[in-house]
Amino acid sequence: MRKTHPALHNYDKSTIQAKVVQETLILVRRQSGDQACICLYNFSDAMATYTVDEKYHTWQKNLDSCGQQWQNPEENSLLSGSTLPDEISIGNELTVHSWSMVMYSSKH
């Protein structure tokens, strides 16, 4: 994904922003031209919420560590896959699972 996504392929540190949303929820935003991505990292045993306030109108989910493809079938996991929507926009509230991350890309 790093090689094909423009925002991840750009190594200019001035295009990367990070902010603490909550004590254990970190938002990282990367940009390259008009392409951007946001990643939310929840470093907690509890779920965390984030209200989308990014400038682009619509965001498309690229990666969610709670997705079925990342689940270990040998474990008796309480997670049954991702509960986050595939598309989000300004004002949507996201609930990020404990010890997980999600990445969304701008959609024009």
RONU-64245 format. One record per residue: residue number from 1; x, z, y of N, C-alpha, C in turn. Coordinates in steps of 0.2 Angstrom, whole numbers, always signed. Atoms other than C-alpha are relative to their C-alpha. Layout:
> NUM, X, Z, Y, X, Z, Y, X, Z, Y $
...
***
This chain:
> 1, +4, +0, -6, +0, +0, +0, +4, +0, +6 $
> 2, -4, -1, -6, +14, +4, +12, +3, -7, +2 $
> 3, -3, +7, -2, +21, -14, +11, -5, -5, +2 $
> 4, +5, +4, -2, +4, -22, +14, -4, +2, +6 $
> 5, +4, -3, -5, -5, -11, +26, +4, +0, +7 $
> 6, -4, +0, -6, +1, -15, +44, +2, +7, +3 $
> 7, -1, -7, -3, +0, +3, +50, +5, +4, -4 $
> 8, -5, -4, +4, +10, +10, +36, +6, -4, -1 $
> 9, -7, +4, +1, +23, -4, +36, +4, +1, +7 $
> 10, -4, -1, -7, +27, +0, +55, +4, +7, +0 $
> 11, -4, -6, +1, +41, +13, +55, +2, +2, +7 $
> 12, -1, -2, -7, +41, +15, +74, -4, +7, +1 $
> 13, +2, -7, +0, +39, +34, +76, -5, +1, +6 $
> 14, +4, -1, -6, +30, +32, +93, -7, -2, -2 $
> 15, +7, +2, +2, +15, +25, +84, -3, +4, -5 $
> 16, +2, -5, +4, +13, +40, +73, -2, +6, +4 $
> 17, +3, -6, -3, +2, +55, +78, -2, +5, -5 $
> 18, +2, -5, +5, -1, +71, +69, -3, +6, +4 $
> 19, +3, -5, -4, -12, +85, +74, -3, +5, -6 $
> 20, +3, -5, +4, -18, +101, +66, -8, +1, +2 $
> 21, +7, +0, -1, -37, +100, +64, -3, +7, -1 $
> 22, +2, -7, +2, -40, +117, +56, +7, +3, -2 $
> 23, -6, -3, +2, -27, +129, +50, +3, -3, -6 $
> 24, -3, +3, +7, -25, +120, +33, -2, -8, +0 $
> 25, +2, +8, +0, -32, +102, +38, +5, -3, +5 $
> 26, -5, +4, -4, -19, +90, +45, -3, -7, +1 $
> 27, +2, +7, -1, -24, +73, +53, +7, -4, +2 $
> 28, -6, +5, -2, -10, +59, +53, -3, -7, +2 $
> 29, +2, +7, -2, -14, +43, +63, +6, -4, +1 $
> 30, -5, +5, -1, -3, +28, +62, -3, -7, +2 $
> 31, +3, +6, -3, -5, +12, +71, +5, -6, +0 $
> 32, -4, +6, -1, +2, -6, +72, -4, -5, +3 $
> 33, +5, +4, -4, -6, -17, +85, -7, +2, +0 $
> 34, +7, -2, +0, -25, -17, +82, -1, +3, -7 $
> 35, +1, -3, +7, -23, -10, +64, +2, +7, +0 $
> 36, -1, -7, +0, -24, +9, +62, -2, +3, -7 $
> 37, +3, -4, +6, -26, +22, +48, +1, +7, +2 $
> 38, +0, -7, -1, -30, +40, +48, +0, +3, -7 $
> 39, -1, -4, +6, -25, +52, +34, -2, +7, +1 $
> 40, +2, -7, +0, -33, +69, +31, +3, +4, -6 $
> 41, -3, -4, +5, -23, +82, +21, -3, +7, +0 $
> 42, +3, -7, +0, -32, +98, +16, +5, +4, -5 $
> 43, -4, -4, +3, -19, +111, +11, -3, +7, -1 $
> 44, +4, -6, +0, -31, +124, +6, -4, +0, -7 $
> 45, +4, +0, +6, -41, +131, -9, -7, -1, +2 $
> 46, +7, +1, -3, -57, +129, +2, -1, -7, +2 $
> 47, +1, +7, -4, -65, +113, +8, +0, +1, +7 $
> 48, -1, +0, -8, -62, +108, +26, -4, -6, +2 $
> 49, +4, +5, -3, -73, +98, +38, +4, -3, +6 $
> 50, -3, +4, -6, -68, +85, +51, -5, -5, +2 $
> 51, +5, +4, -3, -79, +76, +63, +4, -6, +3 $
> 52, -4, +6, -2, -73, +58, +66, -1, -1, +7 $
> 53, +0, +1, -7, -68, +56, +84, +5, -6, +2 $
> 54, -4, +6, -1, -57, +40, +82, -3, -5, +4 $
> 55, +3, +5, -4, -59, +26, +94, -3, -6, -3 $
> 56, +3, +6, +3, -63, +12, +82, -7, +2, -2 $
> 57, +7, -1, +1, -81, +10, +78, -1, +1, -8 $
> 58, +1, -1, +7, -79, +9, +59, +6, +0, -4 $
> 59, -6, -1, +4, -66, +15, +46, -2, -1, -7 $
> 60, +1, +2, +7, -65, +9, +28, +5, +5, -4 $
> 61, -4, -4, +4, -59, +21, +14, +5, -4, -4 $
> 62, -5, +4, +4, -43, +15, +6, +3, +5, -6 $
> 63, -3, -4, +5, -37, +30, -4, -4, +7, +0 $
> 64, +2, -7, +1, -45, +47, -10, +2, +3, -6 $
> 65, -3, -4, +6, -36, +59, -21, -5, +3, -4 $
> 66, +5, -3, +5, -52, +65, -28, -4, -6, -3 $
> 67, +3, +5, +4, -57, +48, -34, +1, +0, -7 $
> 68, -1, +0, +7, -60, +45, -52, +6, -2, -3 $
> 69, -7, +3, +3, -44, +35, -55, +5, +5, +0 $
> 70, -5, -5, -1, -34, +51, -50, -2, +6, -4 $
> 71, +1, -6, +4, -43, +63, -62, +3, +0, -6 $
> 72, -3, -1, +6, -35, +69, -77, -6, +1, -5 $
> 73, +5, -1, +5, -47, +67, -92, +1, +6, -5 $
> 74, -2, -6, +4, -38, +81, -101, -2, +6, +3 $
> 75, +2, -7, -4, -43, +94, -88, -8, +0, +1 $
> 76, +7, -2, -1, -60, +102, -86, -1, +1, +8 $
> 77, +0, +0, -8, -61, +97, -67, -7, +2, +2 $
> 78, +7, -1, -4, -75, +104, -56, -2, -6, +4 $
> 79, +1, +6, -4, -73, +88, -46, -2, -6, -5 $
> 80, +2, +6, +4, -83, +73, -52, +1, -6, +4 $
> 81, -1, +5, -4, -75, +61, -41, -1, +1, +8 $
> 82, +0, -1, -8, -75, +58, -22, -7, +0, +2 $
> 83, +7, -1, -3, -90, +63, -12, +1, -3, +7 $
> 84, -1, +3, -7, -83, +55, +4, -3, -7, +0 $
> 85, +2, +7, +0, -91, +39, +10, +5, -5, +1 $
> 86, -5, +5, +0, -83, +22, +9, +1, -2, +7 $
> 87, -1, +1, -8, -86, +19, +28, -2, +6, +4 $
> 88, +1, -6, -5, -86, +31, +42, +0, -3, +7 $
> 89, -1, +2, -7, -88, +30, +61, -1, +6, +4 $
> 90, +0, -6, -5, -88, +41, +76, -6, +4, -1 $
> 91, +6, -5, +1, -98, +57, +74, -1, +2, -7 $
> 92, +1, -2, +7, -98, +57, +55, +4, +6, -2 $
> 93, -4, -6, +3, -93, +74, +47, +2, -1, -7 $
> 94, -3, +1, +7, -82, +73, +32, +2, +7, -2 $
> 95, -2, -6, +3, -80, +87, +20, +6, -2, -5 $
> 96, -6, +1, +4, -62, +86, +12, +1, +5, -5 $
> 97, -1, -5, +5, -60, +94, -5, +7, +4, +1 $
> 98, -6, -4, +0, -47, +107, -7, +6, -4, -4 $
> 99, -6, +3, +3, -29, +102, -11, -1, -8, -1 $
> 100, +1, +8, +0, -33, +83, -7, +1, -3, +6 $
> 101, -2, +4, -6, -30, +69, +5, -5, -6, -1 $
> 102, +4, +6, +0, -40, +54, +10, +3, -4, +6 $
> 103, -2, +5, -5, -35, +38, +20, -5, -5, +1 $
> 104, +4, +5, -2, -46, +27, +30, +4, -5, +5 $
> 105, -3, +5, -4, -41, +11, +39, -6, -3, +5 $
> 106, +5, +2, -5, -49, +4, +55, -3, -7, -3 $
> 107, +3, +6, +2, -61, -10, +52, -3, -3, +6 $
> 108, +3, +3, -6, -65, -23, +65, -5, -5, -2 $
***
